[in-house]
Amino acid sequence: MNLLINSPSWNYREGELYCEEVPLKRIARKVGTPVYVYSRRHLVEAYREIISAWRGRSHLVCFSMKSNSNRAVIRTLVGEGSGIDVVSGGELFRALRAGAPPEKIVFAGVGKTEREIIEGIEAGILFFTVESLPELELISRTADRLGKTAPVALRVTPDVDPKTHRYITTGKAENKFGLDREEALDFYRRCLKLPGIAPVGIHMHIGSQILQTAPFREGVDRLVGLLKKLKGEGISLKYLDIGGGMGISYQGEEPPPAAAYASALRPLLKGLRLTVILEPGRFITGNAGSLLTSVLQVKKKAKKSFVIADGAMNDLIRPALYEAWHQIVPVSPGKGKPRRFDVVGPICETGDILGAGRSFPEPAPGDLLAVLSAGAYGAVMGSNYNSRPRPPEVLVDGDTFRIVRKRETYRDLVRGELD
Ligand SMILES: Cc1ncc(COP(=O)(O)O)c(C=O)c1O
């Protein structure tokens, strides 16, 4: 079988699918299925690719942990020097617990609560991104009351079309995120008058799974225009945060490498003394992970054949939520003639599909399938729907692997319930 993802960490060897040097069947035998499997090597290599693309320019990568918040994943990246992009008090808690240095944490999110703001201020994060006037005022009041100054970066909507799925487009004028470009100058002027606020940066995030450099260039160009106007008014910012969004290959797309983004943006930044912040999520974690699932049965109906797997939409909701396409491959493909199947889970929803119209030799119950490119927005979006315990997560490192999150139990399902 031909793997369509861009990761050397996943390969067939003698007819068996491996993650790094570990055959997936060994993991399934030891841990059971469904299970998320991550390649440590992929995480590190993707992170280093970005770092080396920006060498020579002051920069900070803040890994977007909404894509994958497993502690071992965060620790791996923090160990490489990464900062973290968080979007909630819960993510801040996890990031700190995983050892992320607070001075490398940026706190985004379209509606932060007062409690979350207090937590961010008390932790001493690098900055909050601010998305509205009420939020700016709330941060100001809260910091002032605590006798502190909160560093902020205003999230500006550059109004560019990233040409991606409408559900993951965030930088257009009609999206709920950010401040209109026209209002931005006024907001910075207001920052100077409010107590407890220090404007330190400007932020954009135009969308996710972007496969071209042009939308980034357009967005950064617009932000740089604003930076220059601000400078003219005596407001000098230290950080230009260009968000996340770099795409990956799910089905043979050819995403630009990190170096292509850096070379497209560097000329725009010439002469500007600031630190570029990047918030990649999917680029680092997407192709680091797969959901490994076992076939429960093959069901042939008059119009269609189904492979019913033990992994389902509660484990990986992206196909149901965004019509996302993940390559699904047999772990031991064998030599049979390929047939067409819809790969579905056991949940009572027609939308419980992992992949429709997939071709591979007819599997037998117990055979393993790998749903590829599931490291980003996979486990983090998992739920207990149909009272299904969430799957464990495993981190592969060379020829060894370890469980980095235990499989949930039935007891976990009812923990916290009261009569
Ligand atoms: C503010 C912000 N930064 C970074 C990201 C990460 O995006 P991606 O995983 O596409 O890199 C997101 C994703 O929604 C985001 O909203």
PDBQT file of the ligand as one rigid body, heavy atoms in Angstrom, charges set to zero:
ROOT
HETATM    1  C1  LIG A 501      -5.068  31.031  17.464  1.00  0.00    +0.000 C 
HETATM    2  C2  LIG A 501      -4.664  29.716  16.894  1.00  0.00    +0.000 A 
HETATM    3  N1  LIG A 501      -3.357  29.429  16.802  1.00  0.00    +0.000 NA
HETATM    4  C3  LIG A 501      -2.932  28.237  16.289  1.00  0.00    +0.000 A 
HETATM    5  C4  LIG A 501      -3.828  27.286  15.872  1.00  0.00    +0.000 A 
HETATM    6  C5  LIG A 501      -3.290  25.987  15.331  1.00  0.00    +0.000 C 
HETATM    7  O1  LIG A 501      -3.674  25.773  14.033  1.00  0.00    +0.000 OA
HETATM    8  P1  LIG A 501      -3.024  24.608  13.174  1.00  0.00    +0.000 P 
HETATM    9  O2  LIG A 501      -3.236  23.343  13.907  1.00  0.00    +0.000 OA
HETATM   10  O3  LIG A 501      -3.758  24.654  11.893  1.00  0.00    +0.000 OA
HETATM   11  O4  LIG A 501      -1.583  24.931  13.000  1.00  0.00    +0.000 OA
HETATM   12  C6  LIG A 501      -5.205  27.557  15.931  1.00  0.00    +0.000 A 
HETATM   13  C7  LIG A 501      -6.176  26.552  15.447  1.00  0.00    +0.000 C 
HETATM   14  O5  LIG A 501      -7.342  26.707  15.420  1.00  0.00    +0.000 OA
HETATM   15  C8  LIG A 501      -5.636  28.804  16.468  1.00  0.00    +0.000 A 
HETATM   16  O6  LIG A 501      -6.920  29.097  16.577  1.00  0.00    +0.000 OA
ENDROOT
TORSDOF 0
